Amino acid sequence: MFDANTIEAFSERSTPFYYYDLSVLRETLHSAIKESGKHNYQLHYALKANSNPRILKEISGMGFGADCVSGNEVSRAVENGFDPRKIVFSGVGKSDREITLALEQNILCFNCESMQELEVINCLAGGLGRKADIALRINPNVHAYTHRYITTGLEENKFGINAWEFDAILERLKELPWLNLMGLHFHIGSQITDLSAFKNLCVRVNEINRWFADQHFRVPVINLGGGLGIDYKHPDENLIPDFASYFNVFREFIELLPGQDLHLEPGRAVVAQCGSLITRILYIKNGVNVNFAICDAGMTELIRPALYQAFHRIQNITSVEKEIVKYDVVGPICESSDCFGKSVMLPASRRGDFIAIRSAGAYGETMASQYNLRELVKAVYSDELFPEEF
């Protein structure tokens, strides 16, 4: 990914910055569309992974729908080419302003998470004189086998409607004339690499779908959320996620009823591998037990390692030294948690070397902050560096 020409082009830019390889993004999008198209699955890209406008225009241009979790994400999706009738609005705490904005945009569906939310949307929709299409987000109590902070489908999580609420929800829906139930929605977590979690989800969804049909609530859409993970340890070897195996799990195990369509909401899997955080080494600080490579990027640009203890592959892309040295690669933020990786084996490094922190296209730029009054850093795109290739 980082040949001599790319590194030379980087040298003309001030660091840190997010680097997006648009050829990788396009290859990923083509793969997702090809494999999902074999089964007529509908894809909604989850904007929370990356809401950079250039990235969104690429994704919307391929015909994806959008999965949004805030009113501003709904607006950003529409502004960057997503068809409102392909936008779903998720989230456990939608404000009245956000709901009204989405109603005015005539989006496809609200994924609703509680009785009270149903009542609020019904009231606001009635005030506008238009029906709101909704799906019930169900908590299936299925383990995602992922980090506890990004698990969302267990009874202990704040998300979704639990099974013991089903009867009361259906009775209440009969009294809410401005709502149209058109789907059941599920999402069990993120960065899922054990595909058996999706098999277990399908088994539970089949039970729930049949129960709703038995109550004379057969819906046209079954939405199984997102969550497909990527290979953070070997980004070059597994640059494009195995979409074929992912979609085949649903082909094999989901039991759609006649007239039902399957929708999915990938985010990380679409954008993670196209992005890297590029930073320079400011100082090498050698200690008795630990050598530190202190960079000009920090947890303000990529918080995942500090927040989730997440692994990202770290490369020194300029050093030609043969000696390999162990470093803690850290940032300049005044927090001990501001660390990208401990005991990272790198070629002997020095001030000014470029460090690439890989697989940062998801939950990098979108989670950036200005803590320590730092500036939000810019993005650089491969077609800016090499326009003749695009």
LUMMI-407702 format. One record per residue (C-alpha): x, z, y; residue in one letter. Coordinates in steps of 0.02 Angstrom, whole numbers. Each point is the difference from the previous one (the first is absolute). Layout:
REM residues N
{u = X	w = Z	v = Y	resn = a}
...
This chain:
REM residues 390
{u = 0	w = 0	v = 0	resn = m}
{u = 144	w = 37	v = 119	resn = f}
{u = 123	w = -144	v = -2	resn = d}
{u = 141	w = -23	v = 124	resn = a}
{u = -108	w = -103	v = 119	resn = n}
{u = -135	w = 133	v = 4	resn = t}
{u = 125	w = 139	v = 31	resn = i}
{u = 81	w = -101	v = 140	resn = e}
{u = -172	w = -25	v = 78	resn = a}
{u = -31	w = 187	v = -12	resn = f}
{u = 158	w = 34	v = 100	resn = s}
{u = -84	w = -77	v = 153	resn = e}
{u = -143	w = 126	v = -7	resn = r}
{u = -3	w = 180	v = 56	resn = s}
{u = -41	w = 121	v = -139	resn = t}
{u = -102	w = 72	v = -75	resn = p}
{u = -133	w = -129	v = -39	resn = f}
{u = -121	w = -48	v = -138	resn = y}
{u = 47	w = -165	v = -81	resn = y}
{u = -136	w = -103	v = -83	resn = y}
{u = 44	w = -144	v = -116	resn = d}
{u = -153	w = -111	v = 18	resn = l}
{u = 48	w = -107	v = -150	resn = s}
{u = -12	w = 155	v = -111	resn = v}
{u = -168	w = 45	v = 77	resn = l}
{u = -68	w = -174	v = -29	resn = r}
{u = 61	w = -5	v = -179	resn = e}
{u = -84	w = 167	v = -30	resn = t}
{u = -163	w = -58	v = 77	resn = l}
{u = -1	w = -160	v = -102	resn = h}
{u = 29	w = 98	v = -160	resn = s}
{u = -140	w = 123	v = 38	resn = a}
{u = -122	w = -139	v = 42	resn = i}
{u = 47	w = -103	v = -153	resn = k}
{u = -18	w = 144	v = -123	resn = e}
{u = -158	w = 75	v = 76	resn = s}
{u = -78	w = -172	v = 11	resn = g}
{u = 7	w = -18	v = -188	resn = k}
{u = -132	w = 137	v = -9	resn = h}
{u = -93	w = -32	v = 165	resn = n}
{u = 51	w = 172	v = 65	resn = y}
{u = -20	w = 28	v = 188	resn = q}
{u = 150	w = 74	v = 91	resn = l}
{u = -5	w = 108	v = 158	resn = h}
{u = 171	w = 39	v = 72	resn = y}
{u = 20	w = 185	v = 47	resn = a}
{u = 57	w = 1	v = 182	resn = l}
{u = 66	w = 177	v = -10	resn = k}
{u = 151	w = -68	v = -95	resn = a}
{u = 55	w = -110	v = 145	resn = n}
{u = -103	w = -51	v = 152	resn = s}
{u = 134	w = -105	v = 86	resn = n}
{u = -93	w = -148	v = 80	resn = p}
{u = 122	w = -132	v = -65	resn = r}
{u = -20	w = 67	v = -176	resn = i}
{u = -190	w = 8	v = 18	resn = l}
{u = -10	w = -181	v = 57	resn = k}
{u = 95	w = -55	v = -155	resn = e}
{u = -118	w = 99	v = -113	resn = i}
{u = -162	w = -49	v = 85	resn = s}
{u = 57	w = -181	v = -1	resn = g}
{u = 3	w = 7	v = -190	resn = m}
{u = -184	w = 49	v = -5	resn = g}
{u = 17	w = 186	v = -39	resn = f}
{u = -131	w = 123	v = 56	resn = g}
{u = 50	w = 164	v = 82	resn = a}
{u = -15	w = 183	v = -50	resn = d}
{u = 0	w = 109	v = 157	resn = c}
{u = 3	w = 189	v = 21	resn = v}
{u = -26	w = 14	v = 188	resn = s}
{u = -95	w = -87	v = 137	resn = g}
{u = 163	w = -62	v = 75	resn = n}
{u = 46	w = -79	v = -166	resn = e}
{u = -169	w = -89	v = -2	resn = v}
{u = 37	w = -67	v = 174	resn = s}
{u = 179	w = -49	v = -47	resn = r}
{u = -63	w = -92	v = -154	resn = a}
{u = -127	w = -101	v = 99	resn = v}
{u = 127	w = -38	v = 137	resn = e}
{u = 120	w = -71	v = -130	resn = n}
{u = -115	w = -118	v = -90	resn = g}
{u = -90	w = 100	v = -133	resn = f}
{u = -181	w = -50	v = -27	resn = d}
{u = -110	w = 151	v = 43	resn = p}
{u = -106	w = -39	v = -152	resn = r}
{u = 153	w = 34	v = -107	resn = k}
{u = 42	w = 168	v = 82	resn = i}
{u = -38	w = 165	v = -87	resn = v}
{u = 14	w = 164	v = 95	resn = f}
{u = 62	w = 148	v = -102	resn = s}
{u = 48	w = 177	v = 50	resn = g}
{u = -65	w = 175	v = -21	resn = v}
{u = -21	w = 36	v = 186	resn = g}
{u = -72	w = -148	v = 95	resn = k}
{u = -49	w = 45	v = 179	resn = s}
{u = -162	w = -56	v = 82	resn = d}
{u = 99	w = -115	v = 114	resn = r}
{u = 89	w = -81	v = -147	resn = e}
{u = -161	w = -23	v = -98	resn = i}
{u = -85	w = -80	v = 150	resn = t}
{u = 147	w = -117	v = 28	resn = l}
{u = -6	w = -57	v = -182	resn = a}
{u = -188	w = -24	v = 6	resn = l}
{u = 19	w = -108	v = 155	resn = e}
{u = 130	w = -105	v = -92	resn = q}
{u = -123	w = -25	v = -144	resn = n}
{u = 129	w = 46	v = -131	resn = i}
{u = -31	w = -25	v = -186	resn = l}
{u = -15	w = 182	v = -52	resn = c}
{u = 28	w = 184	v = 40	resn = f}
{u = 76	w = 96	v = -146	resn = n}
{u = -93	w = 165	v = 21	resn = c}
{u = 67	w = 167	v = -58	resn = e}
{u = -136	w = 131	v = 29	resn = s}
{u = -185	w = 32	v = 22	resn = m}
{u = 25	w = 41	v = 184	resn = q}
{u = 94	w = -162	v = 31	resn = e}
{u = -146	w = -98	v = -73	resn = l}
{u = -118	w = 88	v = 119	resn = e}
{u = 111	w = -32	v = 151	resn = v}
{u = 22	w = -186	v = -39	resn = i}
{u = -188	w = -16	v = -27	resn = n}
{u = -34	w = 78	v = 170	resn = c}
{u = 127	w = -107	v = 92	resn = l}
{u = -55	w = -160	v = -88	resn = a}
{u = -180	w = 38	v = 44	resn = g}
{u = 48	w = 21	v = 181	resn = g}
{u = 72	w = -174	v = -1	resn = l}
{u = -146	w = -71	v = -96	resn = g}
{u = 105	w = -68	v = -143	resn = r}
{u = 23	w = 47	v = -183	resn = k}
{u = 169	w = 63	v = -58	resn = a}
{u = 67	w = -60	v = -168	resn = d}
{u = 81	w = 146	v = -90	resn = i}
{u = 91	w = 44	v = -159	resn = a}
{u = 10	w = 174	v = -71	resn = l}
{u = 179	w = 57	v = -21	resn = r}
{u = -1	w = 94	v = -164	resn = i}
{u = 129	w = 130	v = -50	resn = n}
{u = 24	w = -45	v = -184	resn = p}
{u = 114	w = 149	v = -41	resn = n}
{u = 132	w = -117	v = -73	resn = v}
{u = 185	w = 42	v = 12	resn = h}
{u = 109	w = -133	v = 83	resn = a}
{u = 167	w = 68	v = -70	resn = y}
{u = 80	w = -12	v = 172	resn = t}
{u = 60	w = 119	v = 137	resn = h}
{u = -127	w = 137	v = 36	resn = r}
{u = -5	w = -46	v = 185	resn = y}
{u = -61	w = -177	v = -40	resn = i}
{u = -121	w = 44	v = -139	resn = t}
{u = -179	w = -21	v = 60	resn = t}
{u = -114	w = -7	v = -153	resn = g}
{u = -3	w = 179	v = -64	resn = l}
{u = -134	w = 130	v = 32	resn = e}
{u = 127	w = 104	v = 98	resn = e}
{u = 23	w = -143	v = 126	resn = n}
{u = -102	w = -17	v = 159	resn = k}
{u = -54	w = -178	v = -36	resn = f}
{u = -161	w = -68	v = -72	resn = g}
{u = -167	w = 55	v = -70	resn = i}
{u = 3	w = 107	v = -157	resn = n}
{u = -106	w = -29	v = -155	resn = a}
{u = -109	w = 153	v = 26	resn = w}
{u = -59	w = -73	v = 167	resn = e}
{u = -64	w = -166	v = -71	resn = f}
{u = -183	w = 49	v = -22	resn = d}
{u = -14	w = 74	v = 174	resn = a}
{u = 88	w = -150	v = 78	resn = i}
{u = -119	w = -124	v = -80	resn = l}
{u = -152	w = 99	v = 52	resn = e}
{u = 64	w = 9	v = 178	resn = r}
{u = 38	w = -186	v = 6	resn = l}
{u = -185	w = -35	v = -28	resn = k}
{u = -32	w = 88	v = 166	resn = e}
{u = 133	w = -93	v = 101	resn = l}
{u = -77	w = -168	v = 48	resn = p}
{u = 147	w = -68	v = 98	resn = w}
{u = 120	w = 4	v = -149	resn = l}
{u = 20	w = -133	v = -135	resn = n}
{u = 93	w = 59	v = -155	resn = l}
{u = 103	w = -147	v = -57	resn = m}
{u = 149	w = 76	v = -91	resn = g}
{u = 92	w = 138	v = -90	resn = l}
{u = 176	w = 35	v = 60	resn = h}
{u = 143	w = 91	v = -86	resn = f}
{u = 181	w = 36	v = 46	resn = h}
{u = 110	w = 118	v = -100	resn = i}
{u = 167	w = -6	v = 89	resn = g}
{u = 151	w = -99	v = 56	resn = s}
{u = 167	w = -58	v = -72	resn = q}
{u = -73	w = -7	v = -176	resn = i}
{u = 123	w = -77	v = -122	resn = t}
{u = -79	w = 63	v = -163	resn = d}
{u = -137	w = -128	v = -25	resn = l}
{u = -88	w = 115	v = -125	resn = s}
{u = -67	w = 91	v = 153	resn = a}
{u = -100	w = -156	v = 44	resn = f}
{u = -61	w = -13	v = -180	resn = k}
{u = -62	w = 180	v = 10	resn = n}
{u = -83	w = -41	v = 166	resn = l}
{u = -91	w = -148	v = -78	resn = c}
{u = -69	w = 109	v = -141	resn = v}
{u = -70	w = 124	v = 126	resn = r}
{u = -67	w = -135	v = 116	resn = v}
{u = -92	w = -82	v = -145	resn = n}
{u = -89	w = 165	v = -35	resn = e}
{u = -46	w = 26	v = 183	resn = i}
{u = -54	w = -180	v = 26	resn = n}
{u = -117	w = 8	v = -150	resn = r}
{u = -72	w = 167	v = 60	resn = w}
{u = -43	w = -73	v = 170	resn = f}
{u = -78	w = -153	v = -82	resn = a}
{u = -105	w = 114	v = -111	resn = d}
{u = -65	w = 81	v = 160	resn = q}
{u = -50	w = -174	v = 61	resn = h}
{u = 146	w = -11	v = 123	resn = f}
{u = 95	w = -155	v = -58	resn = r}
{u = 123	w = -52	v = 135	resn = v}
{u = 84	w = -169	v = 24	resn = p}
{u = 175	w = 68	v = 37	resn = v}
{u = 116	w = 112	v = -100	resn = i}
{u = 153	w = 42	v = 106	resn = n}
{u = 145	w = 82	v = -93	resn = l}
{u = 109	w = 30	v = 152	resn = g}
{u = 186	w = -31	v = -3	resn = g}
{u = 152	w = 99	v = -54	resn = g}
{u = 113	w = -124	v = -91	resn = l}
{u = 179	w = 59	v = 22	resn = g}
{u = 164	w = -92	v = 22	resn = i}
{u = 177	w = 19	v = -67	resn = d}
{u = 94	w = 98	v = 133	resn = y}
{u = 156	w = 18	v = -107	resn = k}
{u = 25	w = -185	v = -39	resn = h}
{u = -77	w = -99	v = 144	resn = p}
{u = 100	w = -159	v = -31	resn = d}
{u = -33	w = -4	v = -186	resn = e}
{u = -187	w = 33	v = 24	resn = n}
{u = -34	w = -74	v = 170	resn = l}
{u = -176	w = -60	v = -43	resn = i}
{u = -116	w = 128	v = -83	resn = p}
{u = -71	w = -42	v = -171	resn = d}
{u = -171	w = -48	v = 62	resn = f}
{u = -43	w = -87	v = -163	resn = a}
{u = 12	w = 160	v = -102	resn = s}
{u = -90	w = 98	v = 135	resn = y}
{u = -151	w = -116	v = 6	resn = f}
{u = -2	w = -19	v = -189	resn = n}
{u = -33	w = 187	v = -17	resn = v}
{u = -164	w = -24	v = 91	resn = f}
{u = -41	w = -160	v = -94	resn = r}
{u = 20	w = 94	v = -163	resn = e}
{u = -80	w = 167	v = 40	resn = f}
{u = -127	w = -14	v = 141	resn = i}
{u = -178	w = -36	v = -55	resn = e}
{u = -88	w = -83	v = 144	resn = l}
{u = -188	w = -19	v = -11	resn = l}
{u = -79	w = -172	v = 29	resn = p}
{u = 14	w = -51	v = 182	resn = g}
{u = 139	w = 123	v = 44	resn = q}
{u = 165	w = -46	v = 83	resn = d}
{u = 162	w = 99	v = -8	resn = l}
{u = 91	w = 41	v = 163	resn = h}
{u = 175	w = 75	v = 17	resn = l}
{u = 99	w = 68	v = 148	resn = e}
{u = 189	w = -24	v = -21	resn = p}
{u = 113	w = 53	v = 142	resn = g}
{u = 174	w = 57	v = -49	resn = r}
{u = 17	w = -131	v = -136	resn = a}
{u = -32	w = -139	v = 126	resn = v}
{u = 124	w = 49	v = 137	resn = v}
{u = 128	w = 129	v = -59	resn = a}
{u = 136	w = -114	v = -66	resn = q}
{u = 0	w = -121	v = 147	resn = c}
{u = 58	w = 136	v = 120	resn = g}
{u = 162	w = 95	v = 26	resn = s}
{u = 53	w = 127	v = 130	resn = l}
{u = 166	w = -57	v = 74	resn = i}
{u = 108	w = 134	v = 79	resn = t}
{u = 181	w = 24	v = 53	resn = r}
{u = 113	w = 144	v = -46	resn = i}
{u = 37	w = 104	v = 154	resn = l}
{u = 120	w = 123	v = -79	resn = y}
{u = 81	w = 43	v = -165	resn = i}
{u = 10	w = 188	v = -16	resn = k}
{u = 107	w = 57	v = -146	resn = n}
{u = -25	w = 174	v = -70	resn = g}
{u = 68	w = 105	v = -142	resn = v}
{u = -147	w = -35	v = -115	resn = n}
{u = -99	w = -134	v = 91	resn = v}
{u = 43	w = -157	v = 96	resn = n}
{u = -132	w = -53	v = 127	resn = f}
{u = -36	w = -176	v = 59	resn = a}
{u = -95	w = 33	v = 161	resn = i}
{u = -108	w = -149	v = 50	resn = c}
{u = -94	w = -50	v = 157	resn = d}
{u = -165	w = -9	v = -96	resn = a}
{u = -86	w = 157	v = -57	resn = g}
{u = -159	w = 73	v = -70	resn = m}
{u = -87	w = -64	v = 157	resn = t}
{u = 23	w = -177	v = -69	resn = e}
{u = -25	w = 37	v = -185	resn = l}
{u = -79	w = 167	v = -42	resn = i}
{u = -33	w = -26	v = -186	resn = r}
{u = 161	w = 83	v = -63	resn = p}
{u = -31	w = 154	v = 108	resn = a}
{u = -187	w = 7	v = -35	resn = l}
{u = -9	w = -47	v = -184	resn = y}
{u = 181	w = 19	v = -56	resn = q}
{u = -18	w = -187	v = -30	resn = a}
{u = 143	w = -109	v = -61	resn = f}
{u = 55	w = -157	v = 92	resn = h}
{u = 149	w = -104	v = -51	resn = r}
{u = 135	w = 15	v = 134	resn = i}
{u = 133	w = -134	v = 21	resn = q}
{u = 152	w = -17	v = 112	resn = n}
{u = -13	w = -187	v = 32	resn = i}
{u = 160	w = -21	v = 102	resn = t}
{u = 134	w = 103	v = -87	resn = s}
{u = 121	w = -98	v = -110	resn = v}
{u = 93	w = 155	v = -60	resn = e}
{u = 25	w = 19	v = -187	resn = k}
{u = 7	w = 190	v = 6	resn = e}
{u = -169	w = 79	v = -37	resn = i}
{u = -42	w = 161	v = 91	resn = v}
{u = -148	w = 119	v = -16	resn = k}
{u = -98	w = 26	v = 162	resn = y}
{u = -153	w = 89	v = 61	resn = d}
{u = -79	w = -136	v = 108	resn = v}
{u = -85	w = 88	v = 145	resn = v}
{u = -74	w = -34	v = 171	resn = g}
{u = 21	w = 76	v = 174	resn = p}
{u = -162	w = 100	v = 5	resn = i}
{u = 15	w = 188	v = 25	resn = c}
{u = -74	w = 42	v = -170	resn = e}
{u = 93	w = 36	v = -161	resn = s}
{u = -131	w = -103	v = -91	resn = s}
{u = 58	w = -155	v = 95	resn = d}
{u = 87	w = -73	v = -151	resn = c}
{u = -23	w = -171	v = -80	resn = f}
{u = 97	w = 40	v = -158	resn = g}
{u = 117	w = 129	v = -73	resn = k}
{u = 158	w = -39	v = -100	resn = s}
{u = -19	w = -187	v = 30	resn = v}
{u = 144	w = -100	v = -73	resn = m}
{u = 59	w = -125	v = 132	resn = l}
{u = 158	w = -98	v = 36	resn = p}
{u = 113	w = 100	v = 115	resn = a}
{u = -93	w = -7	v = 164	resn = s}
{u = 45	w = 12	v = 183	resn = r}
{u = -78	w = 6	v = 173	resn = r}
{u = -92	w = -161	v = 39	resn = g}
{u = -40	w = -51	v = -178	resn = d}
{u = -174	w = -66	v = -31	resn = f}
{u = -110	w = 97	v = -120	resn = i}
{u = -154	w = -81	v = -77	resn = a}
{u = -135	w = 118	v = -63	resn = i}
{u = -102	w = -107	v = -116	resn = r}
{u = -186	w = -13	v = -44	resn = s}
{u = -49	w = 63	v = 172	resn = a}
{u = -136	w = -129	v = 33	resn = g}
{u = -134	w = 127	v = -48	resn = a}
{u = -21	w = 167	v = 87	resn = y}
{u = 154	w = -27	v = 107	resn = g}
{u = -50	w = -74	v = 168	resn = e}
{u = -180	w = 56	v = -20	resn = t}
{u = 49	w = 184	v = -15	resn = m}
{u = 133	w = -2	v = 137	resn = a}
{u = -3	w = 135	v = 132	resn = s}
{u = 83	w = 42	v = 166	resn = q}
{u = 56	w = 174	v = -50	resn = y}
{u = 152	w = 54	v = 101	resn = n}
{u = -67	w = -123	v = 132	resn = l}
{u = 74	w = -145	v = -96	resn = r}
{u = -58	w = -176	v = 39	resn = e}
{u = -103	w = -95	v = -127	resn = l}
{u = 119	w = -130	v = -68	resn = v}
{u = -34	w = -186	v = -10	resn = k}
{u = -24	w = -119	v = -145	resn = a}
{u = 108	w = -153	v = -36	resn = v}
{u = -67	w = -143	v = -106	resn = y}
{u = 96	w = -121	v = -108	resn = s}
{u = -75	w = -150	v = 88	resn = d}
{u = 74	w = 64	v = 163	resn = e}
{u = 174	w = 5	v = -76	resn = l}
{u = -15	w = -166	v = -92	resn = f}
{u = -143	w = -100	v = 79	resn = p}
{u = 60	w = -161	v = -82	resn = e}
{u = -44	w = 71	v = -171	resn = e}
{u = -183	w = 36	v = 42	resn = f}
